[in-house]
Amino acid sequence: MKRNKQQQSSTGKIRKPLNKRLIRELTGDIGKYIVIFILLVFSIGFVSGFIVAGESMIKAYNESFEKYNIEDGNFRTEEKITATQKERIEKKGVSIFENFYIEKEFDNNTKLRIFANREQIDKVCVMEGRLPDDLYEIAIDRMYADNNGLSVGDKLVSGSESYEIVGLVALSDYSALFYSNNDMMFDASAFGVSVVSDKQFAEYDEAKLRYNYAWLYDDKPQTDEEEKKASDDLMDVLANIVSIENFVPGYLNQSITFTGEDIVGDKAMMEVLLYIIIIIVAFVFGVTINNTIHKEATVIGTLRASGYTINELIRHYMSMPLIVTVIAAIIGNILGYTCFKNVCVAMYYGSYSLPTYVTIWSAEAFWKTTAIPVVIMIFITYFILRRKLSLSPLKLIKRDLSGKKPRAAIALNKKIRFFDRFRIRILIQNKSSYIILFMGLLFANLLLFFGMMLPPLLVHYQGIVTQNMLAKHTYMLQIPAGAIDDEDELSTAFSYVFLLNKISTNNPTAEKFSAYGLKTTGEGGSRVEDVSLYGIKENSKFIHADFDDKTVLISSAYADKYGLKEGDVITLKEPYEDKYYGFNVTGIYDYDGGIAVFMSKKHLNDIMGLSEDMFSGYFSDTEITDIEDKYIGTVVDEESLTRVSRQLMISMGKLMYMVDGFSVVMFIVLIYLLSKLIIERNVQSISMAKILGYTGKEVAALYIVPTALVVVASLLISYPILSYVMVGIFRVMLKQMMSGWMVIWLDPSVYVKMFLMGIITYAVVAVIEYRKIGKIPMSEALKNVE
């Protein structure tokens, strides 16, 4: 018994040297572990920060519907509703709330929609300061304030009136600041919302009041289809009781729904980035543990020969990578939930008028950014160690890790200069290492390309949408809610004649077209999105194509996004009905500005059951001024499209520059690690060259120049491969991320920037490695004497 204890004690003492080696391994290879640490901290921190921010914001957004009692819809009337009218409307299963406002233009060339303090519906979230309670005090939207350089205590002037800003707020029904629900995009710089005290609101001229009402269903519909039916029924009721100027159900209100859809869409980009990072992390772990075994082969062989088991050595050589990984994961998560999360939240607050939020713990972020990389590290490290350590101790001591007989040296032409032959020999002997370097550069460039191509792609898209308009001015008409009574045929006839007169124009450049909106079916992993169908008159001045009753042209953007061609069949559906339409594509029309289908006006009207003379809008070379605003739904011109692209740059651009910066850091780290491993693989050969009398500069020239050539060649070869891969990645990502389409364009200048960045990065690494070569002692050559 006593002897067994002594033997166990003796065995424990023998094993202690392995534990003592851990610190020596860390300090002796500190550069490698710092690189792995930085790679993991930034990867885990950045992606987890984004996921946590997104989930926290979307949770706050979803909870705001109940917390702030957000409306189920709103409508505006010409006159104030009487108590009797309100009672009649509410009998139909809704509750009606006054939400009146006025609009004022201010001296800073902006417009504010001003509401009275809200206490029952669409409540206000105070972000900073307080709500107004006196005359000429105002609380303005926080994002509008940021965009116009305003803060609490500043003055807002409108003619002779001066308002003191006492608070910055978020109005729950205006998370996206759309001036009109028909606008293509909001402009949070030129338009904002605000609240004033009841006392101040009572001072406004009643003639300027907009009689806006919000409603809540007594029994909420559970689906969009049910909500459409409920809102249609309510509109019919309203039309018979009051005169309606505007009617917007909640599910169609862009000011409410746009933000939630966009936050969810951003996640697609980060998931693509995460998958690239996971591949790179797996690659790095594989390369580094392989290199560790190569460096430590003699030591491992000696330890095996001394009686250490394979499992003991596996546990030992897994210890330091695992410790570094776990510490990096902890710090990465801390940074993800603080610094990186705050950056991502600031990005969302810079785009939308969101209420306050509470950071939530994200199981998805932990699983995807922490658990998966740790499991990958453990699996790859264990697999490689198990395979390599299964070799005999003698092979390990001799550094014969391939398990194959060494091949005879390739004969080189003696006419080649000695130094050049030496460099070629280095390339041949290290071909496996250089293949790894190429693969690493391919991954690093993939990440860098992903970041660098985004900003110029968005700038290019800005140019496309403004240069590729169907007409200088496109007007989509609208019929005011309740303008036509479908149940009274005589009234309908009179109303239709009256409306035709109201929506006619004398503009000589105007051309009528019909239009209809359908949706895609969501096949192929893409989002369900709107498709605009245009009915074009014969010999159109704006759409240059020949149309007959069978002609169906799709826009080039539509064709590019879904990979469609002439002869294909597309299936579209009614937005809120189980009704489908099939169209045989007869050609592609060169239009990158949207997802659209073009056919003759007669053909479209026949399909949709509209009369032959029915039309929906005008194309025009000049502005139409003789139609009242209330009959014009949407105007597409250079100003509105510029607003779309500008807001895209604000909302997506910040994310793109964040990804760009992250990619650059990862690129530099990877090149440093891979170049460092090449030098470490040749430590013994470098030491032998020094024994033979070569100077440090000569040795550096022998080993650094071949690596430099491989780096340059790898960079150049990787670009065509990356272009093909990146187009495929972006197609999948953008399909999930956005409605419409951004034609994928690769800016040639990106290749130049990437090449220069690669060369400069390697030059810095080469200087570091040059110093390291000078420090390699000649004694290294004697450590593997056979």
ABEGO torsion letter per residue (X at the ends): XAAAAAAAAAAAAAAAAAAAAAAAAAAAAAAAAAAAAAAAAAAAAAAAAAAAAAAAAAAAAAAAAAAAGBBAEBBBBABBBBAAAAAAAAAAGBBBBBBBBBBBBBAAGBBBBBBBBBAABGBBBBABEBBBABBGBBBBBAAAAAAAGBBBGBBBBBEABBBBBABBBBBAABABBBABAABABBBAAABBBBBBBAAAAAABBAAABBBBBBBBBABBBABAAAAAAAAAAAAAAAAAABBBABBBBAAABAAAAAAAAAAAAAAAAAAAAAAAAAAAAAAAAAAAAAAAAAAAAAAAAAAAAAGBBAAAAAAAAAAAAAAAAAAAAAAAAAAAABAAAAAAAAAAAAABBBBBBBBBBBAAAAAAAAAAAAAAAAAAAAAAAAAAAABBAAAAAAGBAAGBBBBBBBBBBAABBAAAAAAAAAAAAAAAAAAAAAAAAAAAAAAAAAAAAAAAAAAAAAAAAAAABABABBBBBBBBBGABBAABAAAAAAAAAAAAAAABBABAABBBBBBBBBBBAGBGGBBBBBBBBBBBBBGBAABBBBBBAABBBBBAAAAAAAGBBBGBBBBBBBAABBBBBBBBBAEBBBBAAEBBBBBBAAAAAAAAGBBAABBABBBBABBBAABBAAABABBBBAAAAAAAAAAAAAAAAAAAAAAAAAAAAAAAAAAAAAAAAAAAAAAAAAAAAAAAGBBAAAAAAAAAAAAAAAAAAAAAAAAAAAAAAAAAAAAAAAAAABBEBBBBBBBAAAAAAAAAAAAAAAAAAAAAAAAAAAABBAAAAAAABX
